[in-house]
């Protein structure tokens, strides 16, 4: 007997649309309606949400994760904070997950880069912990993550010192995530080619890409967003929905063999 499951990942940019493909060039105001409408068109069971906004202003306003879940009538959610948002300083940038199915979440702290992270204008990035969320659904696991965007700081995951940092995270992924169990990893990895950056992780979990490797997932033409799955699943459909935000909505549908 086979079960069906649909998964999406969408870097929300704090709920802002993009004004251009320039770095951090967003519309000033949140546009929740746009994200709700686009998600409804594909109606995923589980949605991973890099760059969601948590509250930092003491007003009692609900987070972007929770407001999305309410508008979509999705009952289960989890989120973890990263740092003050570069999009709107009133908020904390975070990583979230919402689901029509109940789950148990575990948050794993990832290593920080040991080399200096400096923007092109000379400003230093604020050190902070980034997290991997493991969502245990009983018969399968969904993991979501939002890695450091090394290219913003003139580094790369395929050359030093970024390559060594990528290997450090790879060891953590292998340590944290369950083996010999149905697994999907979805999120903004911030590199185009997981096989090149984390070959041991891909091999250990027998992961493959659900999305078209020739389709950009961001308006700059690169592919930082991924939906990876192991051999317990069959991918029956996938698409990248090109739209008005910096990152595009990524969606995949699977069949899971009952084990």
N, C-alpha and C positions, 0 to 999 in steps of 0.2 A: 504494500500500500504506500502511495506517495502523497506527501503533503506539499502544498504550495506556500510560498513565502515571497513577499516583495520587500525590497530594501532600497532606500534612497539615501544619498548624502548630498548636503548642500551647504557650502560655506556661505553664511548669511550676510557677511559684512555688516553685522549689527542691524540687519533689516533695511539697509540702504541700497538704492539702485546706483549704478555707475554713471558718472557724467562722461567719462572717457576711459580709454585703456591706460591712462596715466596712473602712476603709483599713488594709491590712497586718494583717488579723485572720486569722491562719492557725493551723491545728493545730500543736502543738509538734513532733511527730515526722513524719518522712518516711513516705509511704505508697506505696512503689514498686509494690506489687501492683496498686493501683487504676489507676495510669497504664498499666501493662503490659496489664492486662485490657481497658481501654477502647480502647487502640491496636490490640490484636489483633482487636477486633470489626470494624474497618474495613480493617486490613491494608494500609497505604499502602506504596508503594515508597520514598518519601522523606519524612522527617519533620523539620521545622524546629522548633528548641527554644529559644525565648527563655526567659530566667531559669532556665537549667540551673545546677547547682552544680558548681564545680570545687573541688579540694581545697586547703585552706589550713592543715592541722593537722599535717603532717609524718608522718602515720601510714601513708602508702602506700595508703590507701583509694582505690579508683577513683572517678572522677567520676560524677555522675548520668548524663551522656551515655553513657559507656561501659557502665555497668551496665544502662541501658535497652537499649542495642544488644545486649548479651550475652543478656539475658532474652528479647528478641524475635528472636534469631538473625539479626541484621542485621550484615553484615560490615564496613561502611565508616562512618567517623565523622570529624568534625572539630569543634573548639570553640575559642573565643577568650575570654579573660577580660575582664571589665569592672571590677569593684570589689568590696570586701568586701560580702558579702550583708547586706541589711537584714532578711532572713528568719531567718538563722542565721549569726552572726558567725564561726563556725568555717570558713565556706566563702567562696569567691569566686564572685560571680554572673557568669554568662557567657552566651554565645550558641552554640548547637550545631546540628549537622545530622547525621543518620544516614541511611544509604541502603543498599538492596539492590544498587545499581549503583555501580561505581567512578567516581570523579570527581577532578578537580584543584581544590583550594580556593585562593582568593586573598582575603586579608583587607584591607579598605580602611578606614582611620581616617576617621571623620566629624568635622566641625567641632563644637566645643563651644559652647553658648550663651555669649554675652559679657555677659549680664545675670545678676545674682545669683539663685541658686536657694536659696530659704529655705522650709522647711516651716512649716506653720501654727503650730507650737509655738516657732518662732524659731530652730530648729537649721538650720545651713547644710549643704547637700548637699556631699559630697566630690567635687571636680572629678575627672573621669576621661574616658578616651576610649571612645566607643562605636564599634562596628564594623559594617560591611556585609560579609557573606560571599558571595562569588561562587563557586558550585560549577559547574564546567565539565564536562558529561557528554559532550562531543564534539559530538553533534548537537543539543543543547539546553543551556540554562543555567537553574539555579535560584539565585535570590538570596534571602537571608534577612537580617532586620534587626530590631533592637529600639530604637526611638527613645526619646529622653527623654520622660518623662511630664509634660509641662509643666503639666497641670491640678493636679498634686499641689503645685505651687509657685505656684498662683493665676495662671497664665498660660494662654494659648490659642494654638493654631497659626493661628487665623483673626483675631487682633487683635495689635497691636504690644505688645511687641517680638517675640512669638513668630512672627508671620507672616513677618518678615524672616529670622528664623532658619530657618524652614521653607523659604524660597526658597534659602537657602545650601545646605541639604541637598539640595534638588531639583537644583541645579546639579551637586552631587557625584554623585548617582545617575545623571544623564545622562552625566557624564564617565566614570564607572567601568564601567557596564554595556554589554555588546555590543549593537550595533544590527544590524538585518537578520538576526536569528537567533531561533529559538524561545526565549522567555523567560517564566519564571514568577517572580513576586516574592511571597513568603509570609512572614508574620511579624507582630509586634506593632508597628504603625506609631504607635500611641498617638494617633491621631485617627480620627474616624468617616468622613470624606469625603475620600478621596485626590484626587478630581477638584477639590475646592475648595481644598485645601492645596497640591497639586502639579500644577496643570493642564498645565504644559509637559512634565513627566515623563510624564504619562498620554498626552498627545498625541504626543510624540516616539516612544514605544514602542508606541502604539496599544493600550494596556492596557484591559482591562475586568475587572469584579469577578466572581469565580466564586460567591461566597456571596450568599445572600438579603440584600438591603440592609435588610430589615425585621426581621431576626433578630439580637438582641444576641449578642455573643460573650463577654460578661463578666457576672458576677452583679450588677453595678451598673446594667445595662440599656443600656450603650453598645456601640460597635462598633470597638474599637481594632485588632482582628485582621483580617487580609485575606489573600486569595489572588487575586492579579492575574495575568492572562495575556494574551499578545498573539495576533495573528491567525493565527499558525502552528498554534494549537491550537483544537480544539473541546472545550468543556466538556460532558460527557455526564451528570454527576452531581455534586451537592455537598450538603453538610449541615453544620450546626453541632450538635454533640452536647452538649446541656445536661447538666451534671453537678454534681459536688460540689466542684470546684476554683473558684478565683476566675475564671480564664479557661476557656473551653470549647474542646474539641477541634474544630478546623475541618478539613474534608476535602473534596477535589475530585478527580474522575476526568476524564481528558482523552484525546482522540485527537490524535496528532501526525502530520501528513502528512509522509511521508518527503521530504527535499529533497536 
